[in-house]
Amino acid sequence: MDGRSTYVHHGSRWVATVGLAFPSHRLAVEYDGVWQGAPLQVGSDRERLNRLHAAGWEVVFITREHLRDPHRMICTVRAALQARHAA
């Protein structure tokens, strides 16, 4: 990881841009903050998630509580990576 956004493609088609990704596991980590629930944002967020899922990606959500407890955040992401690896 180099801190840059990852552009997710399925074949030659762009699917989404994610801030943190593990492409070899097809796992995206997304921050789920208060603004994501804004009425105008919900529809486009759900469409984006549907495109990621259709392309075979899993999305893990990190919240403010995770940021306050880094160990919990690491455990959440690690468990998702392990689940994707086992699949």
N, C-alpha and C positions, 0 to 999 in steps of 0.2 A: 504494500500500500504506500502510495506516495502523497496522499492528501488531496489528490485531484478527484473530480467527479468521474464516475464510470458511466459510459454510454452503453446501455444494454441493447443488443441487437438479436434478432431471431432470424437467422439466415442473413439476408441483406437488408431486412426491414428494421428500422429504429423502433425500439419498444418504449424506453424510458431512460431518464438520466437519474442516477442515484448517487448520493453523497458518499456512501461507504458500501463497498461490495466485495464479495469473495467470489469472483467469476468461476473459479474451478469447482465451486460448490453450488453455484447458481443461488447465492444467498445475498440479499440486500438487507442492510440495517438502516432503518428510518427513524428519525426523531418524531415522536407524536406529541406535539405541543398544543397549547390552547388554540392557537390560530387555525390549526388544521380543521377544527370543528366549525369554522365559519361557513355559513350557508352557501356562499358562492364557491367555496373551495371543495366542499364535500363531493360534488359530482365529478369534478376532474380528478380528484384523488382516487375515487373508486374506479374510474375508467383506467387510470394508470395502473392500479393494483391488479385489475382484471387482465390487462395486457401482460404484466409481469408474470402472473400465474399461468396464463395461456402459453407463455414462452418457457415454462418449466422452472421459474424462479420462485423461491420462498422469500417472504419478507418478515423480518423480525422488527418489532417496534420497541423503541427505547423511549422512556418517559422521563420527566423531571426527577422522579423518584430514583430511577436508575442512575442518573447523573450524580445524585447525592450519595449513592452507594455504589462506587465503582466495582467492588467485588461482585455485587449482584448483577451489574451490567455485563461484566466479563463472563460470569456463569451462564447468563441467558444466551449470549452470543455463542459461547463454547458449546452449549447443549444443542443449539440449532445447527452448528457446523457438524457436530458428531452425528446428529440425526440425518443430515443430508449426506454425509459420507457413508453411512450405513445403508442408505436407500439405493 
